[in-house]
């Protein structure tokens, strides 16, 4: 029997017992459907994170802090007070704080001299009190720094010009209504006033022009992003009255490296920074935490799908064992006419694989349809604040991999019945009643 005839016979024999085969296919369908949805969930969210990093265009930038000499946590007992240290927000277990040493001119020069560092700039953190438009109501707002090369996800307008001398700012679309703008486009070119309070409790107000409106995203952690000129002016106003020694002390610095660096080269640079006493974090690493959480959730959900597939595999074993028993005389006749044990094994194995293909293909197809519908519905409702997010997305390679994996499971499940059929004695089989 030729290979084509073998495949044709396997396909034809699959539905000899329609009810039993359909029930087995439905069991496989459940596992394949679940795998498709869960993998689509991971693909969609991780793709959104990757797109956010790419859109920001800050893949050649890392944030650097200097480790304080007395940096300890609460488990080490009381920490000696260091008036020169900068205490950052609690970010560990209860009672644990991250303490960093100030970065001044000497540290900036040291960073610039480390192999692999192309440019370094201090991060001038600004704590803005409020923002207002056209003398209207003031609203609290957070401000983040703009890094050259960074690409904000904009609903309207353009990126702030880091080299411009005029004061420019990008605001979040969440502030459009409260500031009195009809839509994102209406805010472009409009003046706003940002207020800060200095060390002497004196209020300073600075005017700026809205050049862009940012959409909410994982990369937008602040409500306003000023250009360098505005950020420097806000920082200078906020620093009024500070001791001279504090004016040249920053909690963080931004380091630029070769954008063509490989992952190993970036890791090597971070190792050199660590040897010099600095902690460093790239944008991809910060957003990578989201990926780890999503991958963990998807892994757990996939486990349930695998359990469903294992249950379905017993259905395949049962279906084919029953088929072997029902076709015992037929098997004996095929072997008596010269069909070898290998081809008999292949015939029943192909039946198992075909059942696996039908279940996985139907499950993957309906999973893609259901996933796309769910993603579209959520995108217009619960996830409307995250434009560009396709919650459940599908990668053709992943879908093909799911189908192949399920077919592989089906083949393994069909091995026992196929071996039994291949070992059948033709004489005894022909006598079987």
C-alpha positions as CSV (number, residue, x, y, z in Angstrom):
1,X,0.0,0.0,0.0
2,X,1.4,3.3,-1.0
3,X,1.8,6.2,1.4
4,X,-1.0,8.2,-0.2
5,X,-3.3,5.1,0.0
6,X,-2.3,4.7,3.7
7,X,-3.2,8.3,4.5
8,X,-6.5,7.9,2.6
9,X,-7.4,4.8,4.5
10,X,-6.6,6.4,7.8
11,X,-8.8,9.4,7.1
12,X,-11.6,7.1,5.9
13,X,-11.4,4.8,8.9
14,X,-11.5,7.7,11.4
15,X,-15.2,8.2,11.2
16,X,-16.3,4.5,11.1
17,X,-17.6,5.1,14.6
18,X,-18.8,8.8,14.2
19,X,-20.1,9.3,17.7
20,X,-17.0,8.0,19.5
21,X,-14.6,9.9,17.2
22,X,-16.5,13.2,17.5
23,X,-16.5,13.0,21.3
24,X,-12.8,12.4,21.3
25,X,-12.3,15.3,18.9
26,X,-14.3,17.5,21.2
27,X,-12.1,16.6,24.2
28,X,-9.0,17.6,22.2
29,X,-10.8,20.7,21.0
30,X,-11.2,21.9,24.7
31,X,-7.4,21.7,25.3
32,X,-6.5,23.3,21.9
33,X,-9.0,26.1,22.4
34,X,-7.7,26.9,25.9
35,X,-4.1,26.8,24.7
36,X,-4.9,29.2,21.8
37,X,-6.6,31.7,24.1
38,X,-3.9,31.7,26.8
39,X,-1.1,31.9,24.3
40,X,-2.9,34.7,22.5
41,X,-3.2,36.5,25.9
42,X,0.5,36.3,26.5
43,X,1.3,37.3,22.9
44,X,-1.0,40.3,23.0
45,X,0.2,41.8,26.2
46,X,3.9,41.1,25.6
47,X,3.6,42.6,22.1
48,X,2.1,45.7,23.6
49,X,5.0,46.0,26.1
50,X,7.5,45.5,23.2
51,X,5.7,48.1,21.1
52,X,5.7,50.5,24.1
53,X,9.5,50.2,24.5
54,X,10.1,50.6,20.8
55,X,7.8,53.6,20.6
56,X,9.6,55.2,23.4
57,X,12.8,54.9,21.5
58,X,14.9,54.7,24.7
59,X,16.5,51.3,24.1
60,X,20.0,52.9,24.3
61,X,19.4,54.5,27.7
62,X,19.7,53.4,31.3
63,X,19.0,55.0,34.6
64,X,21.9,54.9,37.1
65,X,22.0,55.5,40.9
66,X,25.0,55.4,43.2
67,X,24.9,52.9,46.0
68,X,25.3,54.5,49.4
69,X,28.2,53.2,51.5
70,X,25.8,52.4,54.4
71,X,22.9,51.0,52.3
72,X,21.3,48.3,54.5
73,X,17.8,47.2,55.2
74,X,15.8,47.0,58.4
75,X,17.0,43.4,59.1
76,X,20.5,44.7,59.7
77,X,19.3,47.0,62.5
78,X,19.3,50.8,62.7
79,X,21.2,52.6,60.0
80,X,23.6,55.3,60.9
81,X,22.3,58.7,59.6
82,X,24.2,60.0,56.6
83,X,23.3,63.7,56.0
84,X,24.7,63.4,52.4
85,X,22.6,60.4,51.4
86,X,19.4,60.6,49.5
87,X,16.7,58.3,50.8
88,X,14.3,57.1,48.1
89,X,10.8,55.7,48.6
90,X,10.3,52.3,50.3
91,X,10.4,49.6,47.6
92,X,11.0,46.4,49.5
93,X,9.8,44.6,52.6
94,X,8.2,46.6,55.4
95,X,10.9,48.7,57.0
96,X,13.1,48.6,54.0
97,X,14.2,51.6,52.1
98,X,16.6,52.1,49.2
99,X,19.3,54.6,50.1
100,X,21.5,56.1,47.3
101,X,24.4,58.4,47.5
102,X,24.2,61.8,45.7
103,X,25.6,62.0,42.2
104,X,27.6,65.2,41.7
105,X,30.1,66.5,39.2
106,X,32.8,64.0,40.2
107,X,30.4,61.1,39.8
108,X,29.2,62.3,36.5
109,X,32.8,62.5,35.3
110,X,33.5,59.0,36.6
111,X,30.4,57.6,34.8
112,X,31.5,59.3,31.6
113,X,34.8,57.6,31.8
114,X,33.4,54.1,32.1
115,X,33.9,52.0,29.0
116,X,30.7,51.8,27.0
117,X,29.2,55.0,28.2
118,X,28.7,57.4,25.4
119,X,27.0,60.3,27.3
120,X,25.8,61.0,30.8
121,X,23.3,63.5,32.2
122,X,21.9,64.1,35.7
123,X,18.2,63.6,36.3
124,X,16.7,66.8,37.6
125,X,13.7,65.5,39.5
126,X,10.9,68.1,39.8
127,X,8.0,68.1,42.2
128,X,5.3,70.3,40.5
129,X,2.5,71.5,42.7
130,X,-0.1,72.1,40.1
131,X,-1.1,72.9,36.5
132,X,-3.7,75.4,35.2
133,X,-4.9,76.7,31.9
134,X,-5.9,80.3,31.2
135,X,-6.2,81.3,34.9
136,X,-8.6,78.4,35.6
137,X,-8.7,75.9,38.4
138,X,-5.4,74.4,39.4
139,X,-4.9,70.6,39.4
140,X,-2.2,68.4,41.0
141,X,0.1,66.8,38.4
142,X,3.1,64.6,38.2
143,X,6.1,65.5,36.0
144,X,8.5,63.1,34.4
145,X,11.8,63.8,32.6
146,X,12.1,63.7,28.8
147,X,15.1,61.8,27.5
148,X,16.5,62.7,24.1
149,X,15.4,60.0,21.6
150,X,12.3,59.1,23.7
151,X,9.1,58.7,21.8
152,X,5.9,59.3,23.7
153,X,2.7,57.8,22.4
154,X,0.8,60.8,21.3
155,X,-2.9,61.4,20.6
156,X,-2.1,64.7,19.0
157,X,0.8,67.1,18.6
158,X,4.5,66.3,18.5
159,X,7.3,65.3,20.7
160,X,8.8,67.9,23.0
161,X,12.0,69.4,21.4
162,X,14.8,68.6,23.8
163,X,17.0,71.3,22.2
164,X,14.4,74.1,22.2
165,X,14.9,77.1,24.4
166,X,11.1,77.7,24.6
167,X,9.2,76.0,27.4
168,X,7.3,73.0,26.0
169,X,5.2,70.4,27.7
170,X,3.3,67.3,26.8
171,X,0.2,66.6,28.9
172,X,-1.8,63.4,29.5
173,X,-5.1,63.1,27.8
174,X,-6.6,62.6,31.2
175,X,-6.2,66.4,31.8
176,X,-8.0,67.5,28.7
177,X,-11.5,67.9,30.2
178,X,-10.4,69.4,33.5
179,X,-8.2,72.0,31.8
180,X,-11.1,73.0,29.5
181,X,-10.0,71.5,26.2
182,X,-12.6,70.0,23.9
183,X,-10.2,67.4,22.5
184,X,-6.5,66.6,22.1
185,X,-6.1,68.8,19.1
186,X,-7.6,71.8,20.8
187,X,-4.9,71.7,23.5
188,X,-2.0,72.0,21.0
189,X,-0.4,75.4,21.1
190,X,-2.3,76.5,24.2
191,X,-0.5,78.0,27.3
192,X,-0.5,76.3,30.7
193,X,1.0,77.4,34.0
194,X,3.1,75.1,36.2
195,X,3.7,76.0,39.8
196,X,6.5,74.8,42.1
197,X,7.4,75.6,45.7
198,X,11.1,76.2,46.6
199,X,13.0,75.4,49.8
200,X,11.9,78.8,51.3
201,X,8.3,77.9,50.7
202,X,8.0,80.5,48.0
203,X,5.7,79.8,45.1
204,X,7.0,80.0,41.5
205,X,4.8,79.9,38.4
206,X,6.2,79.2,34.9
207,X,4.3,79.3,31.7
208,X,4.7,76.7,29.0
209,X,3.1,75.7,25.7
210,X,1.4,72.4,25.1
211,X,3.0,70.8,22.1
212,X,1.6,67.3,22.5
213,X,-1.1,65.2,24.3
214,X,0.0,61.7,25.4
215,X,-2.2,58.7,25.4
216,X,-2.2,56.5,28.5
217,X,0.3,53.5,28.2
218,X,2.7,51.5,30.2
219,X,5.4,53.9,29.2
220,X,3.6,57.0,30.3
221,X,4.0,57.1,34.1
222,X,3.7,60.9,34.5
223,X,0.9,63.3,33.7
224,X,3.2,65.9,32.1
225,X,6.5,65.7,30.3
226,X,8.5,68.9,29.9
227,X,11.3,69.6,27.5
228,X,14.8,70.1,28.9
229,X,14.5,73.9,29.0
230,X,11.3,73.8,31.0
231,X,12.6,71.0,33.3
232,X,15.8,73.0,34.0
233,X,13.7,76.1,34.8
234,X,11.4,74.2,37.1
235,X,14.3,72.5,38.8
236,X,16.1,75.9,39.3
237,X,13.0,77.5,40.8
238,X,12.4,74.5,43.1
239,X,16.0,74.6,44.2
240,X,15.9,78.3,45.3
241,X,17.1,78.6,48.8
242,X,18.9,75.3,49.0
243,X,22.4,75.1,50.4
244,X,25.1,75.3,47.7
245,X,26.3,71.8,48.4
246,X,22.8,70.5,47.6
247,X,22.5,72.1,44.2
248,X,25.1,69.7,42.7
249,X,23.5,66.5,44.1
250,X,21.2,64.4,42.1
251,X,19.6,61.1,43.0
252,X,19.9,59.6,39.5
253,X,21.7,60.0,36.2
254,X,20.8,59.0,32.7
255,X,23.5,57.1,30.7
256,X,23.5,56.6,27.0
257,X,25.2,53.6,25.3
258,X,25.6,52.3,21.8
259,X,22.1,51.6,20.5
260,X,23.6,48.7,18.4
261,X,24.9,47.0,21.6
262,X,23.9,43.4,22.0
263,X,22.2,42.1,25.2
264,X,25.6,40.7,26.4
265,X,27.3,44.0,25.8
266,X,24.6,45.9,27.8
267,X,25.0,43.4,30.6
268,X,28.8,43.8,30.5
269,X,28.3,47.6,30.8
270,X,26.0,47.1,33.8
271,X,28.6,44.9,35.4
272,X,31.2,47.6,35.0
273,X,28.9,50.2,36.5
274,X,28.2,47.8,39.4
275,X,31.9,47.4,40.0
276,X,32.2,51.2,40.2
277,X,29.4,51.3,42.8
278,X,26.4,52.1,40.6
279,X,23.0,50.4,40.1
280,X,21.6,50.6,36.6
281,X,18.2,49.8,35.0
282,X,17.2,49.9,31.3
283,X,13.7,50.8,30.1
284,X,13.3,47.2,28.9
285,X,14.1,45.9,32.3
286,X,11.6,48.1,34.0
287,X,8.8,47.0,31.7
288,X,10.2,43.4,31.7
289,X,8.6,43.0,35.2
290,X,5.2,43.1,33.5
291,X,6.3,40.4,31.1
292,X,7.4,38.1,33.9
293,X,4.0,38.5,35.6
294,X,2.1,37.9,32.4
295,X,4.3,34.9,31.5
296,X,3.6,33.4,34.9
297,X,-0.1,33.8,34.6
298,X,-0.1,32.3,31.0
299,X,2.0,29.4,32.3
300,X,-0.6,28.5,34.9
301,X,-3.4,28.8,32.4
302,X,-1.5,26.6,30.0
303,X,-1.2,24.0,32.7
304,X,-5.0,23.6,32.7
305,X,-5.0,23.2,28.9
306,X,-2.3,20.5,29.1
307,X,-4.4,18.7,31.7
308,X,-7.4,18.8,29.3
309,X,-5.1,17.4,26.5
310,X,-3.9,14.6,28.7
311,X,-7.5,13.7,29.5
312,X,-8.2,13.8,25.7
313,X,-5.3,11.5,25.0
314,X,-7.0,8.7,27.0
315,X,-10.0,9.2,24.8
316,X,-7.8,8.6,21.8
317,X,-6.4,5.5,23.3
318,X,-9.9,4.2,24.1
319,X,-11.2,5.1,20.6
320,X,-8.4,3.3,18.8
321,X,-8.3,0.3,21.1
322,X,-12.0,-0.2,20.3
323,X,-11.2,0.3,16.6
324,X,-8.5,-2.3,16.8
325,X,-10.8,-4.8,18.5
326,X,-13.6,-4.1,16.0
327,X,-11.3,-4.5,13.0
328,X,-9.4,-7.5,14.2
329,X,-10.4,-9.7,11.2
330,X,-9.7,-6.8,8.8
331,X,-6.2,-6.5,10.3
332,X,-5.6,-10.2,9.9
333,X,-6.8,-10.0,6.3
334,X,-4.5,-7.0,5.5
335,X,-1.5,-8.8,7.0
336,X,-2.4,-12.1,5.2
337,X,-2.4,-10.2,1.9
338,X,1.2,-9.0,2.6
339,X,0.8,-5.7,4.5
340,X,3.7,-5.4,6.9
341,X,3.5,-4.7,10.6
342,X,5.1,-1.3,10.0
343,X,2.4,-0.2,7.7
344,X,-0.3,-1.5,10.1
345,X,1.3,0.5,12.8
346,X,1.5,3.6,10.5
347,X,-2.2,3.2,9.6
348,X,-3.5,3.4,13.2
349,X,-0.9,6.0,14.1
350,X,-2.1,8.2,11.2
351,X,-5.7,7.8,12.5
352,X,-4.6,9.1,15.9
353,X,-2.7,12.0,14.3
354,X,-5.7,12.9,12.1
355,X,-8.0,12.9,15.1
356,X,-5.5,15.2,16.9
357,X,-5.3,17.5,13.8
358,X,-9.1,17.9,13.6
359,X,-9.4,18.7,17.3
360,X,-6.5,21.1,17.4
361,X,-7.4,22.8,14.1
362,X,-11.0,23.4,15.1
363,X,-9.9,24.4,18.6
364,X,-7.3,26.9,17.4
365,X,-9.6,28.3,14.7
366,X,-12.5,28.9,17.1
367,X,-10.1,30.1,19.7
368,X,-8.8,32.8,17.3
369,X,-12.3,33.9,16.5
370,X,-13.4,34.0,20.1
371,X,-10.2,35.7,21.2
372,X,-10.4,38.4,18.6
373,X,-14.1,39.1,19.5
374,X,-13.2,39.3,23.2
375,X,-10.2,41.5,22.6
376,X,-12.3,43.8,20.4
377,X,-15.0,44.1,23.0
378,X,-12.7,44.9,25.8
379,X,-10.7,47.3,23.7
380,X,-13.7,49.5,23.3
381,X,-14.7,49.3,27.0
382,X,-12.5,48.3,29.9
383,X,-9.2,48.8,28.0
384,X,-10.2,52.0,26.2
385,X,-7.6,53.9,28.3
386,X,-4.8,51.8,26.7
387,X,-5.1,52.5,23.0
388,X,-3.0,50.2,20.9
389,X,-3.4,47.3,23.2
390,X,-4.8,44.1,21.6
391,X,-5.4,42.0,24.6
392,X,-5.5,38.7,22.8
393,X,-3.3,38.6,19.7
394,X,-2.2,35.6,17.6
395,X,1.1,34.6,16.2
396,X,0.9,32.2,13.2
397,X,4.0,30.4,14.4
398,X,2.5,29.8,17.9
399,X,-0.8,28.6,16.4
400,X,1.1,26.2,14.1
401,X,3.1,25.0,17.1
402,X,0.0,24.4,19.2
403,X,-1.5,22.2,16.4
404,X,1.8,20.3,16.0
405,X,2.0,19.7,19.7
406,X,-1.5,18.4,19.9
407,X,-0.9,16.1,17.0
408,X,2.3,14.9,18.7
409,X,0.3,14.1,21.9
410,X,-2.3,12.3,19.7
411,X,0.5,10.3,18.0
412,X,1.9,9.2,21.4
413,X,-1.6,8.3,22.6
414,X,-2.2,6.2,19.5
415,X,1.1,4.3,19.9
416,X,-0.3,1.6,22.2
417,X,-3.3,0.7,20.0
418,X,-1.1,0.9,16.9
419,X,1.5,-1.5,18.4
420,X,-1.2,-3.9,19.4
421,X,-2.6,-3.9,15.8
422,X,0.9,-4.3,14.3
423,X,1.7,-7.3,16.5
424,X,-1.6,-9.1,15.8
425,X,-1.2,-12.6,14.4
426,X,-2.9,-12.8,11.0
427,X,-4.1,-16.4,11.5
428,X,-5.6,-15.7,15.0
429,X,-7.0,-12.4,13.7
430,X,-8.8,-14.1,10.8
431,X,-10.4,-16.6,13.3
432,X,-11.6,-13.8,15.6
433,X,-15.3,-13.6,16.1
